[in-house]
Amino acid sequence: MGIIKIKDLVFEYIRRDEEGNVEGITKAVDDVNLDIKQGDFVAILGHNGSGKSTLAKHMNAILYPSEGTVWVDGKNTMNEEDVWDIRQTAGMVFQNPDNQIIGQIVEEDVGFGPENMGVATKEIWERVEESLKAVGMYEFRKHSPNKLSGGQKQRVSIAGVIAMHPKCIILDEPTAMLDPKGRKEVIRAIRALNDVEKITVILITHYMEEVIYADKVYVMDKGKVTMQGTPKEVFSRVEELKELRLDVPQVTLLAHELRKEGFPIPQGILTKEDFREAILKCQEEF
Protein backbone atom coordinates (compact mmCIF):
# COMPACT_ATOMS: atom_id res chain seq x y z
CA MET A 1 0.00 0.00 0.00
CA GLY A 2 1.21 3.51 -0.84
CA ILE A 3 1.75 6.33 1.65
CA ILE A 4 -1.74 7.60 0.75
CA LYS A 5 -4.45 5.38 -0.70
CA ILE A 6 -7.92 6.68 -1.44
CA LYS A 7 -10.71 4.31 -2.49
CA ASP A 8 -14.16 5.34 -3.77
CA LEU A 9 -14.05 8.61 -1.80
CA VAL A 10 -17.20 10.70 -1.65
CA PHE A 11 -17.55 13.84 0.45
CA GLU A 12 -20.86 15.68 0.67
CA TYR A 13 -21.52 19.17 1.96
CA ILE A 14 -25.00 19.73 3.36
CA ARG A 15 -26.34 23.17 2.41
CA ARG A 16 -28.70 24.80 4.90
CA ASP A 17 -30.81 27.97 4.83
CA GLU A 18 -30.75 30.66 7.52
CA GLU A 19 -33.18 28.65 9.67
CA GLY A 20 -30.94 25.60 9.50
CA ASN A 21 -33.19 23.63 7.15
CA VAL A 22 -31.46 21.40 4.61
CA GLU A 23 -31.55 23.02 1.16
CA GLY A 24 -29.56 20.39 -0.66
CA ILE A 25 -26.43 18.27 -0.78
CA THR A 26 -23.32 19.01 -2.85
CA LYS A 27 -20.80 16.30 -3.71
CA ALA A 28 -17.50 18.15 -3.34
CA VAL A 29 -15.56 14.93 -3.96
CA ASP A 30 -17.21 12.28 -6.10
CA ASP A 31 -15.85 8.72 -6.32
CA VAL A 32 -12.12 9.52 -6.27
CA ASN A 33 -9.44 6.80 -6.26
CA LEU A 34 -5.73 7.60 -5.75
CA ASP A 35 -2.66 5.59 -4.82
CA ILE A 36 0.36 7.73 -3.95
CA LYS A 37 3.68 6.01 -3.30
CA GLN A 38 6.33 7.08 -0.79
CA GLY A 39 8.75 9.55 -2.40
CA ASP A 40 6.38 10.62 -5.20
CA PHE A 41 5.85 14.25 -6.22
CA VAL A 42 2.16 14.46 -7.09
CA ALA A 43 0.31 17.55 -8.33
CA ILE A 44 -3.46 17.97 -8.18
CA LEU A 45 -4.89 20.60 -10.52
CA GLY A 46 -8.32 22.12 -10.87
CA HIS A 47 -10.11 25.45 -11.01
CA ASN A 48 -11.78 26.92 -7.90
CA GLY A 49 -14.60 24.66 -6.74
CA SER A 50 -13.21 21.55 -8.46
CA GLY A 51 -12.83 19.72 -5.13
CA LYS A 52 -9.02 19.67 -4.96
CA SER A 53 -8.72 21.42 -1.57
CA THR A 54 -11.51 19.27 -0.10
CA LEU A 55 -9.62 16.20 -1.29
CA ALA A 56 -6.39 17.50 0.29
CA LYS A 57 -8.06 17.89 3.69
CA HIS A 58 -8.96 14.19 3.67
CA MET A 59 -5.27 13.28 3.42
CA ASN A 60 -4.61 14.91 6.78
CA ALA A 61 -7.84 13.77 8.50
CA ILE A 62 -9.17 17.35 8.66
CA LEU A 63 -12.24 16.04 6.82
CA TYR A 64 -13.69 12.52 6.92
CA PRO A 65 -15.30 10.60 4.06
CA SER A 66 -19.06 10.55 3.56
CA GLU A 67 -18.39 7.31 1.67
CA GLY A 68 -15.25 5.37 0.80
CA THR A 69 -11.94 5.09 2.65
CA VAL A 70 -8.71 7.06 3.04
CA TRP A 71 -5.57 5.37 4.35
CA VAL A 72 -2.47 7.34 5.37
CA ASP A 73 0.58 5.09 5.82
CA GLY A 74 -1.79 2.15 6.22
CA LYS A 75 -4.01 3.86 8.83
CA ASN A 76 -7.70 4.53 8.19
CA THR A 77 -8.50 8.22 8.79
CA MET A 78 -11.86 7.22 10.30
CA ASN A 79 -10.12 5.56 13.25
CA GLU A 80 -10.02 8.23 15.95
CA GLU A 81 -7.10 6.64 17.77
CA ASP A 82 -4.93 6.96 14.63
CA VAL A 83 -5.63 10.63 13.84
CA TRP A 84 -2.66 11.95 15.86
CA ASP A 85 -0.27 9.60 14.03
CA ILE A 86 -1.84 10.44 10.66
CA ARG A 87 -1.33 14.17 11.18
CA GLN A 88 2.31 13.58 12.08
CA THR A 89 2.80 11.37 9.01
CA ALA A 90 1.10 13.78 6.59
CA GLY A 91 1.87 17.43 7.39
CA MET A 92 -0.25 20.17 5.86
CA VAL A 93 0.76 23.62 4.56
CA PHE A 94 -2.04 26.05 3.77
CA GLN A 95 -2.53 28.99 1.41
CA ASN A 96 -1.96 31.79 3.91
CA PRO A 97 1.32 31.48 5.87
CA ASP A 98 0.07 33.98 8.47
CA ASN A 99 -2.47 31.37 9.61
CA GLN A 100 0.31 28.90 10.45
CA ILE A 101 2.98 31.14 11.97
CA ILE A 102 2.50 31.67 15.70
CA GLY A 103 6.00 32.31 17.14
CA GLN A 104 7.61 35.69 17.69
CA ILE A 105 10.93 34.43 16.32
CA VAL A 106 11.40 32.15 13.31
CA GLU A 107 13.26 29.37 15.15
CA GLU A 108 10.65 29.31 17.96
CA ASP A 109 7.88 28.97 15.42
CA VAL A 110 9.58 26.05 13.65
CA GLY A 111 10.22 24.33 16.99
CA PHE A 112 6.58 24.59 18.11
CA GLY A 113 5.39 21.38 16.39
CA PRO A 114 8.16 19.08 17.68
CA GLU A 115 7.75 20.57 21.18
CA ASN A 116 4.04 19.70 21.09
CA MET A 117 5.00 16.16 20.07
CA GLY A 118 7.15 15.83 23.21
CA VAL A 119 10.49 15.78 21.38
CA ALA A 120 13.51 16.31 23.66
CA THR A 121 14.86 19.88 23.71
CA LYS A 122 18.25 19.00 22.16
CA GLU A 123 16.56 17.20 19.27
CA ILE A 124 14.07 20.07 18.77
CA TRP A 125 16.95 22.47 18.07
CA GLU A 126 18.60 19.93 15.75
CA ARG A 127 15.32 19.61 13.84
CA VAL A 128 14.84 23.40 13.70
CA GLU A 129 18.32 23.80 12.21
CA GLU A 130 17.93 21.03 9.60
CA SER A 131 14.44 22.20 8.61
CA LEU A 132 15.39 25.85 8.15
CA LYS A 133 18.47 24.81 6.15
CA ALA A 134 16.27 22.56 3.96
CA VAL A 135 14.15 25.54 2.88
CA GLY A 136 17.02 28.05 2.74
CA MET A 137 15.87 30.09 5.77
CA TYR A 138 18.52 29.28 8.39
CA GLU A 139 20.08 32.75 8.25
CA PHE A 140 16.69 34.22 9.26
CA ARG A 141 16.30 32.02 12.36
CA LYS A 142 16.55 34.97 14.81
CA HIS A 143 14.22 37.23 12.78
CA SER A 144 10.61 38.08 13.52
CA PRO A 145 8.28 36.32 11.03
CA ASN A 146 6.35 39.61 10.68
CA LYS A 147 9.35 41.21 8.98
CA LEU A 148 9.64 38.50 6.31
CA SER A 149 8.28 38.56 2.76
CA GLY A 150 5.35 36.33 1.77
CA GLY A 151 7.63 33.75 0.14
CA GLN A 152 9.93 33.68 3.17
CA LYS A 153 6.97 33.24 5.54
CA GLN A 154 5.67 30.33 3.49
CA ARG A 155 9.10 28.69 3.58
CA VAL A 156 9.08 29.06 7.39
CA SER A 157 5.63 27.40 7.43
CA ILE A 158 7.03 24.52 5.40
CA ALA A 159 10.05 24.27 7.74
CA GLY A 160 7.63 24.04 10.68
CA VAL A 161 6.00 21.01 9.07
CA ILE A 162 9.35 19.41 8.12
CA ALA A 163 10.52 19.72 11.74
CA MET A 164 7.82 17.22 12.71
CA HIS A 165 9.54 14.70 10.39
CA PRO A 166 6.51 13.79 8.27
CA LYS A 167 6.78 11.18 5.52
CA CYS A 168 4.48 13.31 3.38
CA ILE A 169 3.72 17.02 2.98
CA ILE A 170 0.42 18.22 1.50
CA LEU A 171 0.57 21.79 0.22
CA ASP A 172 -2.81 23.38 -0.45
CA GLU A 173 -2.24 26.27 -2.90
CA PRO A 174 0.92 27.33 -1.00
CA THR A 175 1.84 30.02 -3.52
CA ALA A 176 -1.62 31.50 -4.18
CA MET A 177 -0.91 34.67 -2.16
CA LEU A 178 2.67 35.17 -3.35
CA ASP A 179 4.31 37.21 -6.07
CA PRO A 180 6.27 35.40 -8.84
CA LYS A 181 9.58 35.63 -6.90
CA GLY A 182 7.95 34.18 -3.77
CA ARG A 183 6.35 31.41 -5.82
CA LYS A 184 9.71 30.40 -7.29
CA GLU A 185 11.33 30.35 -3.82
CA VAL A 186 8.63 28.08 -2.41
CA ILE A 187 8.53 25.69 -5.39
CA ARG A 188 12.33 25.42 -5.33
CA ALA A 189 12.17 24.50 -1.63
CA ILE A 190 9.40 21.94 -2.25
CA ARG A 191 11.33 20.29 -5.09
CA ALA A 192 14.46 20.07 -2.92
CA LEU A 193 12.51 18.33 -0.15
CA ASN A 194 11.30 15.75 -2.64
CA ASP A 195 14.66 15.30 -4.43
CA VAL A 196 17.00 15.40 -1.44
CA GLU A 197 14.94 14.46 1.62
CA LYS A 198 12.73 11.99 -0.33
CA ILE A 199 9.61 13.41 1.34
CA THR A 200 6.40 12.63 -0.53
CA VAL A 201 4.97 15.90 -1.86
CA ILE A 202 1.33 16.47 -2.79
CA LEU A 203 0.94 19.90 -4.34
CA ILE A 204 -2.54 21.37 -4.85
CA THR A 205 -2.34 24.29 -7.27
CA HIS A 206 -3.76 26.05 -10.28
CA TYR A 207 -0.39 27.39 -11.47
CA MET A 208 0.60 25.13 -14.36
CA GLU A 209 4.32 26.00 -14.30
CA GLU A 210 4.53 24.57 -10.77
CA VAL A 211 3.64 21.02 -11.79
CA ILE A 212 5.97 20.33 -14.71
CA TYR A 213 8.45 18.55 -12.39
CA ALA A 214 5.82 16.31 -10.76
CA ASP A 215 5.93 12.52 -11.20
CA LYS A 216 2.17 12.39 -11.69
CA VAL A 217 -0.61 14.92 -12.24
CA TYR A 218 -4.29 14.54 -11.41
CA VAL A 219 -6.81 17.01 -12.85
CA MET A 220 -10.09 17.53 -10.99
CA ASP A 221 -13.41 18.94 -12.15
CA LYS A 222 -16.77 18.86 -10.33
CA GLY A 223 -15.35 16.61 -7.62
CA LYS A 224 -14.05 13.96 -10.01
CA VAL A 225 -10.60 13.10 -11.35
CA THR A 226 -11.02 13.78 -15.07
CA MET A 227 -7.40 13.34 -16.21
CA GLN A 228 -4.27 11.73 -14.84
CA GLY A 229 -0.79 10.98 -16.08
CA THR A 230 2.70 12.42 -16.25
CA PRO A 231 2.96 16.20 -16.83
CA LYS A 232 3.91 15.48 -20.46
CA GLU A 233 0.81 13.28 -20.93
CA VAL A 234 -1.58 15.72 -19.26
CA PHE A 235 -0.25 18.86 -20.96
CA SER A 236 -0.45 17.17 -24.35
CA ARG A 237 -4.24 17.52 -23.99
CA VAL A 238 -4.32 21.32 -24.39
CA GLU A 239 -7.85 21.60 -25.79
CA GLU A 240 -9.34 19.41 -23.03
CA LEU A 241 -7.59 21.48 -20.36
CA LYS A 242 -8.98 24.67 -21.93
CA GLU A 243 -12.49 23.17 -21.74
CA LEU A 244 -11.91 22.69 -18.00
CA ARG A 245 -10.97 26.40 -17.79
CA LEU A 246 -7.35 25.54 -17.00
CA ASP A 247 -4.26 27.13 -18.51
CA VAL A 248 -1.19 25.28 -19.69
CA PRO A 249 2.42 26.46 -19.34
CA GLN A 250 3.02 29.30 -21.82
CA VAL A 251 5.74 27.42 -23.69
CA THR A 252 3.39 24.40 -24.01
CA LEU A 253 0.68 26.63 -25.50
CA LEU A 254 3.11 28.23 -27.95
CA ALA A 255 4.27 24.78 -29.11
CA HIS A 256 0.63 23.67 -29.45
CA GLU A 257 -0.25 26.68 -31.62
CA LEU A 258 2.80 26.14 -33.84
CA ARG A 259 1.90 22.47 -34.23
CA LYS A 260 -1.60 23.49 -35.38
CA GLU A 261 0.08 25.65 -38.04
CA GLY A 262 1.89 22.59 -39.36
CA PHE A 263 5.25 22.76 -37.58
CA PRO A 264 6.56 19.27 -36.71
CA ILE A 265 6.79 19.94 -32.97
CA PRO A 266 6.12 17.02 -30.59
CA GLN A 267 3.34 17.13 -28.00
CA GLY A 268 3.99 17.66 -24.32
CA ILE A 269 6.60 20.46 -24.55
CA LEU A 270 7.00 21.63 -20.93
CA THR A 271 10.13 23.75 -20.65
CA LYS A 272 12.00 26.39 -22.64
CA GLU A 273 14.79 23.83 -23.15
CA ASP A 274 12.31 21.33 -24.69
CA PHE A 275 10.98 24.09 -26.94
CA ARG A 276 14.45 25.21 -28.04
CA GLU A 277 15.39 21.64 -29.00
CA ALA A 278 12.12 21.18 -30.93
CA ILE A 279 12.65 24.43 -32.87
CA LEU A 280 16.25 23.48 -33.74
CA LYS A 281 15.02 20.14 -35.10
CA CYS A 282 12.38 21.99 -37.16
CA GLN A 283 15.10 24.17 -38.69
CA GLU A 284 17.14 21.08 -39.60
CA GLU A 285 14.09 19.53 -41.30
CA PHE A 286 13.35 22.69 -43.27
C-alpha positions as CSV (number, residue, x, y, z in Angstrom):
1,M,0.0,0.0,0.0
2,G,1.2,3.5,-0.8
3,I,1.8,6.3,1.6
4,I,-1.7,7.6,0.8
5,K,-4.4,5.4,-0.7
6,I,-7.9,6.7,-1.4
7,K,-10.7,4.3,-2.5
8,D,-14.2,5.3,-3.8
9,L,-14.0,8.6,-1.8
10,V,-17.2,10.7,-1.7
11,F,-17.6,13.8,0.5
12,E,-20.9,15.7,0.7
13,Y,-21.5,19.2,2.0
14,I,-25.0,19.7,3.4
15,R,-26.3,23.2,2.4
16,R,-28.7,24.8,4.9
17,D,-30.8,28.0,4.8
18,E,-30.8,30.7,7.5
19,E,-33.2,28.7,9.7
20,G,-30.9,25.6,9.5
21,N,-33.2,23.6,7.2
22,V,-31.5,21.4,4.6
23,E,-31.6,23.0,1.2
24,G,-29.6,20.4,-0.7
25,I,-26.4,18.3,-0.8
26,T,-23.3,19.0,-2.8
27,K,-20.8,16.3,-3.7
28,A,-17.5,18.2,-3.3
29,V,-15.6,14.9,-4.0
30,D,-17.2,12.3,-6.1
31,D,-15.9,8.7,-6.3
32,V,-12.1,9.5,-6.3
33,N,-9.4,6.8,-6.3
34,L,-5.7,7.6,-5.8
35,D,-2.7,5.6,-4.8
36,I,0.4,7.7,-3.9
37,K,3.7,6.0,-3.3
38,Q,6.3,7.1,-0.8
39,G,8.7,9.5,-2.4
40,D,6.4,10.6,-5.2
41,F,5.8,14.2,-6.2
42,V,2.2,14.5,-7.1
43,A,0.3,17.6,-8.3
44,I,-3.5,18.0,-8.2
45,L,-4.9,20.6,-10.5
46,G,-8.3,22.1,-10.9
47,H,-10.1,25.5,-11.0
48,N,-11.8,26.9,-7.9
49,G,-14.6,24.7,-6.7
50,S,-13.2,21.5,-8.5
51,G,-12.8,19.7,-5.1
52,K,-9.0,19.7,-5.0
53,S,-8.7,21.4,-1.6
54,T,-11.5,19.3,-0.1
55,L,-9.6,16.2,-1.3
56,A,-6.4,17.5,0.3
57,K,-8.1,17.9,3.7
58,H,-9.0,14.2,3.7
59,M,-5.3,13.3,3.4
60,N,-4.6,14.9,6.8
61,A,-7.8,13.8,8.5
62,I,-9.2,17.3,8.7
63,L,-12.2,16.0,6.8
64,Y,-13.7,12.5,6.9
65,P,-15.3,10.6,4.1
66,S,-19.1,10.5,3.6
67,E,-18.4,7.3,1.7
68,G,-15.3,5.4,0.8
69,T,-11.9,5.1,2.6
70,V,-8.7,7.1,3.0
71,W,-5.6,5.4,4.3
72,V,-2.5,7.3,5.4
73,D,0.6,5.1,5.8
74,G,-1.8,2.1,6.2
75,K,-4.0,3.9,8.8
76,N,-7.7,4.5,8.2
77,T,-8.5,8.2,8.8
78,M,-11.9,7.2,10.3
79,N,-10.1,5.6,13.3
80,E,-10.0,8.2,15.9
81,E,-7.1,6.6,17.8
82,D,-4.9,7.0,14.6
83,V,-5.6,10.6,13.8
84,W,-2.7,12.0,15.9
85,D,-0.3,9.6,14.0
86,I,-1.8,10.4,10.7
87,R,-1.3,14.2,11.2
88,Q,2.3,13.6,12.1
89,T,2.8,11.4,9.0
90,A,1.1,13.8,6.6
91,G,1.9,17.4,7.4
92,M,-0.2,20.2,5.9
93,V,0.8,23.6,4.6
94,F,-2.0,26.1,3.8
95,Q,-2.5,29.0,1.4
96,N,-2.0,31.8,3.9
97,P,1.3,31.5,5.9
98,D,0.1,34.0,8.5
99,N,-2.5,31.4,9.6
100,Q,0.3,28.9,10.5
101,I,3.0,31.1,12.0
102,I,2.5,31.7,15.7
103,G,6.0,32.3,17.1
104,Q,7.6,35.7,17.7
105,I,10.9,34.4,16.3
106,V,11.4,32.2,13.3
107,E,13.3,29.4,15.1
108,E,10.7,29.3,18.0
109,D,7.9,29.0,15.4
110,V,9.6,26.1,13.7
111,G,10.2,24.3,17.0
112,F,6.6,24.6,18.1
113,G,5.4,21.4,16.4
114,P,8.2,19.1,17.7
115,E,7.8,20.6,21.2
116,N,4.0,19.7,21.1
117,M,5.0,16.2,20.1
118,G,7.1,15.8,23.2
119,V,10.5,15.8,21.4
120,A,13.5,16.3,23.7
121,T,14.9,19.9,23.7
122,K,18.2,19.0,22.2
123,E,16.6,17.2,19.3
124,I,14.1,20.1,18.8
125,W,16.9,22.5,18.1
126,E,18.6,19.9,15.7
127,R,15.3,19.6,13.8
128,V,14.8,23.4,13.7
129,E,18.3,23.8,12.2
130,E,17.9,21.0,9.6
131,S,14.4,22.2,8.6
132,L,15.4,25.9,8.2
133,K,18.5,24.8,6.1
134,A,16.3,22.6,4.0
135,V,14.1,25.5,2.9
136,G,17.0,28.1,2.7
137,M,15.9,30.1,5.8
138,Y,18.5,29.3,8.4
139,E,20.1,32.8,8.3
140,F,16.7,34.2,9.3
141,R,16.3,32.0,12.4
142,K,16.6,35.0,14.8
143,H,14.2,37.2,12.8
144,S,10.6,38.1,13.5
145,P,8.3,36.3,11.0
146,N,6.4,39.6,10.7
147,K,9.4,41.2,9.0
148,L,9.6,38.5,6.3
149,S,8.3,38.6,2.8
150,G,5.4,36.3,1.8
151,G,7.6,33.7,0.1
152,Q,9.9,33.7,3.2
153,K,7.0,33.2,5.5
154,Q,5.7,30.3,3.5
155,R,9.1,28.7,3.6
156,V,9.1,29.1,7.4
157,S,5.6,27.4,7.4
158,I,7.0,24.5,5.4
159,A,10.0,24.3,7.7
160,G,7.6,24.0,10.7
161,V,6.0,21.0,9.1
162,I,9.3,19.4,8.1
163,A,10.5,19.7,11.7
164,M,7.8,17.2,12.7
165,H,9.5,14.7,10.4
166,P,6.5,13.8,8.3
167,K,6.8,11.2,5.5
168,C,4.5,13.3,3.4
169,I,3.7,17.0,3.0
170,I,0.4,18.2,1.5
171,L,0.6,21.8,0.2
172,D,-2.8,23.4,-0.4
173,E,-2.2,26.3,-2.9
174,P,0.9,27.3,-1.0
175,T,1.8,30.0,-3.5
176,A,-1.6,31.5,-4.2
177,M,-0.9,34.7,-2.2
178,L,2.7,35.2,-3.3
179,D,4.3,37.2,-6.1
180,P,6.3,35.4,-8.8
181,K,9.6,35.6,-6.9
182,G,7.9,34.2,-3.8
183,R,6.3,31.4,-5.8
184,K,9.7,30.4,-7.3
185,E,11.3,30.3,-3.8
186,V,8.6,28.1,-2.4
187,I,8.5,25.7,-5.4
188,R,12.3,25.4,-5.3
189,A,12.2,24.5,-1.6
190,I,9.4,21.9,-2.3
191,R,11.3,20.3,-5.1
192,A,14.5,20.1,-2.9
193,L,12.5,18.3,-0.2
194,N,11.3,15.8,-2.6
195,D,14.7,15.3,-4.4
196,V,17.0,15.4,-1.4
197,E,14.9,14.5,1.6
198,K,12.7,12.0,-0.3
199,I,9.6,13.4,1.3
200,T,6.4,12.6,-0.5
201,V,5.0,15.9,-1.9
202,I,1.3,16.5,-2.8
203,L,0.9,19.9,-4.3
204,I,-2.5,21.4,-4.9
205,T,-2.3,24.3,-7.3
206,H,-3.8,26.0,-10.3
207,Y,-0.4,27.4,-11.5
208,M,0.6,25.1,-14.4
209,E,4.3,26.0,-14.3
210,E,4.5,24.6,-10.8
211,V,3.6,21.0,-11.8
212,I,6.0,20.3,-14.7
213,Y,8.4,18.6,-12.4
214,A,5.8,16.3,-10.8
215,D,5.9,12.5,-11.2
216,K,2.2,12.4,-11.7
217,V,-0.6,14.9,-12.2
218,Y,-4.3,14.5,-11.4
219,V,-6.8,17.0,-12.8
220,M,-10.1,17.5,-11.0
221,D,-13.4,18.9,-12.1
222,K,-16.8,18.9,-10.3
223,G,-15.4,16.6,-7.6
224,K,-14.0,14.0,-10.0
225,V,-10.6,13.1,-11.4
226,T,-11.0,13.8,-15.1
227,M,-7.4,13.3,-16.2
228,Q,-4.3,11.7,-14.8
229,G,-0.8,11.0,-16.1
230,T,2.7,12.4,-16.3
231,P,3.0,16.2,-16.8
232,K,3.9,15.5,-20.5
233,E,0.8,13.3,-20.9
234,V,-1.6,15.7,-19.3
235,F,-0.2,18.9,-21.0
236,S,-0.5,17.2,-24.4
237,R,-4.2,17.5,-24.0
238,V,-4.3,21.3,-24.4
239,E,-7.8,21.6,-25.8
240,E,-9.3,19.4,-23.0
241,L,-7.6,21.5,-20.4
242,K,-9.0,24.7,-21.9
243,E,-12.5,23.2,-21.7
244,L,-11.9,22.7,-18.0
245,R,-11.0,26.4,-17.8
246,L,-7.4,25.5,-17.0
247,D,-4.3,27.1,-18.5
248,V,-1.2,25.3,-19.7
249,P,2.4,26.5,-19.3
250,Q,3.0,29.3,-21.8
251,V,5.7,27.4,-23.7
252,T,3.4,24.4,-24.0
253,L,0.7,26.6,-25.5
254,L,3.1,28.2,-28.0
255,A,4.3,24.8,-29.1
256,H,0.6,23.7,-29.5
257,E,-0.3,26.7,-31.6
258,L,2.8,26.1,-33.8
259,R,1.9,22.5,-34.2
260,K,-1.6,23.5,-35.4
261,E,0.1,25.7,-38.0
262,G,1.9,22.6,-39.4
263,F,5.2,22.8,-37.6
264,P,6.6,19.3,-36.7
265,I,6.8,19.9,-33.0
266,P,6.1,17.0,-30.6
267,Q,3.3,17.1,-28.0
268,G,4.0,17.7,-24.3
269,I,6.6,20.5,-24.5
270,L,7.0,21.6,-20.9
271,T,10.1,23.7,-20.6
272,K,12.0,26.4,-22.6
273,E,14.8,23.8,-23.1
274,D,12.3,21.3,-24.7
275,F,11.0,24.1,-26.9
276,R,14.5,25.2,-28.0
277,E,15.4,21.6,-29.0
278,A,12.1,21.2,-30.9
279,I,12.6,24.4,-32.9
280,L,16.3,23.5,-33.7
281,K,15.0,20.1,-35.1
282,C,12.4,22.0,-37.2
283,Q,15.1,24.2,-38.7
284,E,17.1,21.1,-39.6
285,E,14.1,19.5,-41.3
286,F,13.4,22.7,-43.3
